Amino acid sequence: MFASERAKIGDPHVSVGFVAGDGGAVIWPQLIGYARAKEYLMTGDLISAAEAARIGLINRAVPPEELDAAVDAFARRLAGGAVKAIKWTKMSVNIGLKQLAHSIMDASISYEAQSNRTADHAEAVAAFREGRPPKFVGR
């Protein structure tokens, strides 16, 4: 994944009283390790693209004016390669990730649905509408 150096990256689910149930709990630990993933997933903190690249969450942070060219060059490189070998390599690498995702997603989606009915999520919605920071109470 490529990103503009100006990008901020994060998973803000907890900032609105939600569980990170749509895949963040699967992919972030695989990319940046469990301890670091828990820090970002449990705080909802945003990180710069440069930091995301440094820790392995994305591949590269590039100047915004170079982003399209960098993505196009990478796509052309893949398209000009041994396409079947590249495709099957990707599929092979993803096997373990898919197995992990299947084992985690049901629980995390369920937790996310449950978090949708909490007082903390209702407070986050009210705070957003009122233009103020939420005051979470842990319910």
N, C-alpha and C positions, 0 to 999 in steps of 0.2 A: 504494500500500500504506500502511496505517495501522498504527501500533504504539503500545502503551502507553509512556509516558515511562520506565517501569521496565524495559522490555525491553532485553536485550543481544542484539546481532545479530552473527553471524559465520559463517564456514565453517571448521569445525575439522578438516577432513580431514587436513591435515598433522600435526595434533596426535596422530593415531593412526597415522601412517605411511602415509597414503593420498594419492593424487593427487586433486585436486578435479575429478573426472571426471563429475559428474552435472549439469553446467550452470553451475556457478560460474565456470568459465573463460570461458564465453560471456557471461553476463549482467552480472557485476560490472564488467568493463572498459567495457561499453556505458553503464552507469549512472554510474560514478565515475571513469572514465579508467584507462588501462593501468597507470600508475605506482602509483597508489593501490591499484588492485585487486591488483596483484602483492604489494604490502606485506601486505595483509590475507590474501590467499590463501596466501602462502608462510609466514606466521607463525601463522595460525589465531587471531589476536587477535580478541577480542570488542570491539564498540564500542557505545556507548549509543545508544538510539533517537534522542536529540536530535542526536548527531553524525551518525548515519545519515541523518537528514532534512537536515541542513546540507549534507552532501556529495552528496545526491541518490540515495542507495541506497534510501530509502523516501520517500514523499510527505510524511507528517506523523507527528510524535510528539505524542500528546495525553495528558492526565492519564488514568490508568486508569479512573476513574469516568466519563469522557466517551467512552471508546473505542467502546462499542456504539452510542451515539447518533451519533457522527461517521461510523461505517461505515454505519449505517442511513440517515442523511441523504444521504450520497453515493450509495448504492444507489437511494434514492428519486429523487434528482435525475437519475440516468441513466435509470431506468425511466420517468420523466416526460418525457424528452427525445425527440428524433426517433430512435427505437430503431434503425431500419435504418441511418440515417446514422452513428450512433455505432458500431454493429457494423462497418460497412464501413470506417470510419475506423480502428478498432482493427485490422482485418485488413490494411489498407494499411500502417499503421505497423509491423506485425509482419512484413511480407514480408522486409525486410532482415535482421531478427533471425533469422528462420527460415533464411534462406540461410546466414548466419554460423553458426548452430547446426549445420546439416547439415555444414558444412565442418570444424567443430571436434570435434563430439561423438564420432565414431568413434575418433579418436586419443585423446581424453581418457578415454573409457571403457576403451579398451585399456590405457592407462597406469595407470588406477585398478585394473584387474584384475591387472596385473603387480605393482603395489605391494602388493596383498593377499598376495603370496607372498614379501615381503621380510623380512629379519631385523628391520628397524625396526618393521614392523607387528606381528610376533610379540612383540617387546619391549613395544610399546604395550598389547597385549592382556594380557600377563603383568603389566605394571605396574598396569593397571586392576584386575585380579583381586586383586593384592596390596596395593592401596591406596597406591601410591607413584608418584612421577613417573617417566616412562620415561627410560632412558639410551640415546639413539639412537647408532648407530655408523656410519650411512651405508651400510648394506648391506641 
